[in-house]
């Protein structure tokens, strides 16, 4: 019963996560049956900071299990976030807030992108990592976006 409740809670939390747009992919291992192993590049916009887009590259396991969504992907991921327009904070930001989440296995593992605001340096800092219900991975990647004016537009803080 507890396992079912935990699975339902995890599924509900992942269903609320933002969806990324696939930019492209490269094959890394040929598979006779099912899709090849790949590195996938995805982009997503920070839902609370207009003008910032993050690009994540991650491994995706192929084969029969991967094609059916049953394989557990590795914890390897890289991130690069950039200012793509005037930065407007839609609401007050919370340090350590998850801005993107994606499952890496059927139930227990997910990749997360978390945002921090470095007020002293006027910079947004994003980290990507994978975690599991019991034990996560220390593999991570980090990027920073200085909050700068765009053209003649000034930065707009949250109300």
C-alpha angles and dihedrals in degrees: 000000000000091000091052092049092048091049091049092050092049092047091049092050092049092047089062093053120110118258122237126219114236110236097181146303143222126214116240103174128025115229122197092209122037128357122329122255108266148182106232124201116207134176130207134172119235102254094216101035115060112206098037124101124182125207118204127189116197141165119256120197116226133188125087095311092047092048090053093046093246100111123098110234120219121258093247113125139143130200138200120178122190140183106250099172142348109330114237121172107216093200140352111299125232118214113244093021116156109238097175135017133179132176117248097185136021095276119335109052131060139170116229136191112206127190130215129182115223097200094180090062098029090237138134113223122200127191128189121203142146126241138184132204091255108018132010132200126257090218109114144147129211137201135177133211117199110219101239136161114265114223104312094334117109123220113268117214124211117270 
